[in-house]
Structure formats: structure tokens, C-alpha cells
Amino acid sequence: MAAPSSGGMTVDELLALPVAIDLDTANRALCIGRSTGYGLAKTGQYPVTVLRLGNAYRVVTSDLLKLLGVGGVGPVRPPVGTGEGHGLCA
């Protein structure tokens, strides 16, 4: 079992999250109460980007992981010295 992260979820739980999550799950990861989380989202002050889809709020998991410093989330770089077929222009 993984040690708990600084939020309310373990690192393994955070890494197993889908691409986008509901606001309640993001609140749990950040140890933010439901009312506080929804209040921050409504005023545009939530610590990561919140998408409003109809009546639902969604948080992009990669933004949340970056904020928490979990999983080395960042741009993927191609391996050095892979030779031809990399699809990049010189």
C-alpha cells in the first residue's frame, strides 16, 4: 500500500484517476471541503483549471497532478538518439 500523499488520497489513487474528474474527487485530493471547493470553482479561484460542462464541474487530472507534484507529469520528450522516423523536421 502506498503512503498517503499530502492530500486526502494516496499516490496510487491519484495516478489511477481518469483524464478528467469531478470536483468532489479533486476536492478530496486537495483536502478541500465540498462547500469551499464549489465556492472556489464558482468564483474562478480553484487552484487548478475547472471546466464547466452544463451543470457539472470537471478538473483535468494532469493539472491536479502537477499541482500536487505527483507522477512526474509534464511534456513527454522523445528518447535521444532514436534515429530516423521521429516525425520531427530538422
C-alpha positions in Angstrom: 0.0 0.0 0.0 1.3 3.4 -0.9 1.9 6.1 1.6 -0.8 8.9 1.6 0.1 12.0 -0.4 -0.1 15.4 1.1 -3.8 15.5 0.1 -6.6 13.1 1.0 -5.6 10.4 -1.5 -2.7 8.0 -1.8 -0.3 8.5 -4.7 -1.5 5.2 -6.3 -5.1 6.5 -6.1 -4.1 9.8 -7.7 -2.2 8.1 -10.5 -5.2 5.8 -11.2 -7.6 8.7 -11.8 -9.1 9.1 -15.3 -8.2 12.1 -17.5 -10.9 14.3 -16.1 -12.5 14.0 -12.6 -15.5 15.5 -10.8 -15.0 18.4 -8.4 -15.7 16.3 -5.4 -12.8 13.9 -6.2 -10.5 16.9 -6.8 -11.6 18.4 -3.5 -10.8 15.1 -1.8 -7.3 15.1 -3.4 -6.6 18.6 -2.2 -8.3 18.2 1.3 -10.8 20.9 0.4 -14.3 20.7 1.8 -17.2 20.4 -0.6 -18.7 23.9 0.1 -15.3 25.5 -0.1 -14.4 23.7 -3.3 -17.6 24.6 -5.1 -17.3 28.2 -3.9 -13.8 28.5 -5.3 -14.9 26.9 -8.6 -17.8 29.3 -8.9 -15.6 32.4 -8.3 -12.8 31.1 -10.6 -10.4 30.8 -7.7 -9.9 27.0 -7.6 -6.2 26.1 -7.6 -6.4 24.3 -11.0 -8.5 24.9 -14.1 -12.1 23.9 -13.7 -14.2 23.1 -16.7 -17.9 23.8 -16.5 -19.9 21.3 -18.6 -23.6 22.0 -18.2 -24.3 21.8 -14.5 -21.2 19.7 -13.8 -17.6 20.8 -12.9 -14.7 18.8 -14.2 -11.0 19.1 -13.3 -8.2 17.9 -15.7 -6.3 15.3 -13.8 -2.9 16.3 -15.2 -3.3 19.8 -13.8 -4.2 18.4 -10.4 -1.2 16.0 -10.5 1.2 18.9 -11.5 -0.1 21.0 -8.6 0.5 18.1 -6.2 3.9 17.2 -7.7 2.8 13.6 -8.4 4.0 11.2 -11.1 6.4 13.4 -13.0 3.6 14.8 -15.1 5.0 17.0 -17.8 5.7 17.2 -21.5 6.8 13.9 -23.0 10.2 14.1 -24.7 11.2 11.6 -27.4 14.3 9.5 -26.4 17.6 10.9 -27.5 19.3 9.2 -30.4 16.3 7.4 -31.8 17.4 7.9 -35.4 15.0 8.3 -38.3 11.3 8.1 -38.1 10.9 10.6 -35.2 8.5 12.7 -37.3 10.3 16.0 -36.4 11.7 18.4 -39.0 15.3 19.4 -38.9 
